[in-house]
Amino acid sequence: MADNHQRRVTQEHHHMPAIQRHLEDIVNTMNDGLMVVGPDGSLLLVNDALCRMIGYRRDELLGRSCTLLDCDSCEGILRHGGTHWCRLFTLGNIHHKRCVVMRKDGSYVSVLKNAAVLKDDKGDIIAAVETLTDISELDRKDEQIVRLSRLLDSEKGFRGIIGLSPPMQKVFDLTEKAAQSDAPVIIYGESGTGKELIARAIHDLGPHREGPYIQVNCAALNESLLESELFGHVKGAFTGATSHREGRFEAANGGDIFLDEIGDVPLSIQVKLLRVLENKTVERVGDHRPIRVDVRIITATNRDLPKMVREGTFREDFFYRINVIPIYLPPLRQRMEDLPLLVDFFLEQHRRKGKRVQGVHPQAMAALMAYRWPGNVRELKSTLEYACVVTEDGLIRPEHLPPHVMQAQDVVCTTRTAPSGFPQKSTVDAQKPHRDRRQELIDALRRTGGNQSEAARILGISRVTVWNRMKRYQIDLRKVIAE
Ligand SMILES: Nc1ncnc2c1ncn2[C@@H]1O[C@H](COP(=O)(O)OP(=O)(O)OP(=O)(O)O)[C@@H](O)[C@H]1O
């Protein structure tokens, strides 16, 4: 038995020189691309499959540098100041590495790379052999799976954000892409469109997801409070600064900071934020020592920043710094096909909390579809909350909707559809006389015993808007509650 085996091995060895002569034919029968690269990075041997995969003729490749493939993983090594042209020569081999290489026509192909170095008798590296498997089809299938599971999972939406309409699908795609990069993202959209949810999704999907996520509402604080909130202060920096305090930027180090209502930031603080973006350092109020921070900035606003730049109320240089990846969240009235999904989603949330909810009567649904939703999804959410409280048998009928939702139907029929794209004030909301809005707010504050967040939820506006309106309409909370 052992003798037979030995004989076979000897015979096979005997044939080796002849087989080696056919080495080229052998590598050319492979489906995978193959290349042999010299220590200086020049291509010594390529097979037919590789030429097909990247669209070059053999004579265009041989002798050229393998950097012409512009492989994304190799680029990283060169950029990081490596001494070798390729990390392969220090690692010895590479297994199943997903990379992207460039074809002759400039398009890219996803490949799975395996590689090993070849050594001479003395153990010196003489070349490296690499095989490349085209996995672009696999990539396409992966993308398809993501899209389909998103559809199947529409109840939970994109990380809890509901929307199957084309504009929302675009937002989700862009959110995923933006999350991968470190560049500043700005989210535009009217109040209640879900800007906070998108900001959170960017953090959860991004490279800093293990780090902190800090949210600051820039409209809720006055100039000096905002400054010390963002950058911190040292003891004695101002009256009341009885101890050192870390700012939100320091707290966000290694993570993401979400600056909501960035359009409300005073010009003096915009200058300081610009400096943080440019130098990646912050200075505490009352101290000039720079503190290094590695933070990605996500901002959001319902204001028209380009207009503010033109009017001189927003710094142009700061605008360009934060406006790197803009994401526009469409108002609900421009994606009404999402409304039934959102209704199902919110009613299900009520069911889970133990409420008896049968569904929405077709007439009530027609009313919901006719309304223009100036407070967007937040307003829809609170409308359904209200309806779930007032319905007795769990079926939401027209009479269970807040009066303004029903009344607005006539107005809606006559108002022009707002042009798409840029966030703007709702026509319906803007048309409401101030007197009505003041009374509406007073009623809501009374119902909630002066709780501004609750009042905001009832009205479908943000807490900041409640606060702004209270100031604008000179509403004295103590008087409202006492009356
Ligand atoms: N697409 C959505 N799917 C599910 N819930 C949503 C969606 N959009 C918004 N919401 C809900 O609506 C409410 C308002 O959303 P969010 O606070 O993110 O809005 P916003 O645009 O940041 O508002 P503001 O500008 O007033 O701060 C939240 O309760 C949020 O969970």
The ligand as an ORCA input file, in Angstrom:
! r2SCAN-3c Opt
* xyz 0 1
  N     -41.049     58.954      9.701
  C     -41.370     58.811     10.991
  N     -41.692     57.609     11.489
  C     -42.050     57.462     12.790
  N     -42.098     58.459     13.673
  C     -41.770     59.683     13.226
  C     -41.375     59.922     11.872
  N     -41.099     61.235     11.728
  C     -41.289     61.794     12.927
  N     -41.699     60.877     13.837
  C     -42.060     61.142     15.239
  O     -42.564     62.470     15.267
  C     -42.048     63.190     16.377
  C     -41.224     64.381     15.897
  O     -40.030     63.921     15.291
  P     -38.643     64.699     15.464
  O     -38.514     65.224     16.861
  O     -37.556     63.829     14.961
  O     -38.903     65.921     14.472
  P     -37.987     67.174     14.183
  O     -38.007     67.369     12.712
  O     -36.663     67.024     14.849
  O     -38.821     68.341     14.873
  P     -38.322     69.776     15.461
  O     -37.721     70.547     14.300
  O     -39.570     70.397     15.943
  O     -37.331     69.476     16.553
  C     -41.230     62.202     17.189
  O     -42.080     61.648     18.183
  C     -40.860     61.143     16.190
  O     -40.690     59.908     16.811
*
